[in-house]
């Protein structure tokens, strides 16, 4: 049980939107969270069940062959963009 003495959960809101993607819903939730924090007696507002963002890269093997680009080149490029490095080594 991870509970702080005196914390009381009193309201649970669910946010959904037909046709909305997770990024749009996250934006709405953040605005709602900020507004709730401005209400009297609201000390803490937690957000649960956030969806991690994912990017899917699709490519045509035939087009890559015509352009003479190896699939590994794309994989390496994406990996460099997502690299997490130690700030002390920069």
Secondary structure, 3 states (H helix, E strand, C coil): CCCCCCCCCCCCCCCCCCCCCHHHHHHHHHHHHHHHHCCCCCCCCCCCCCCCCCCCCCCCHHHHHHHCCCHHHHHHHHHHHCCCCCHHHC
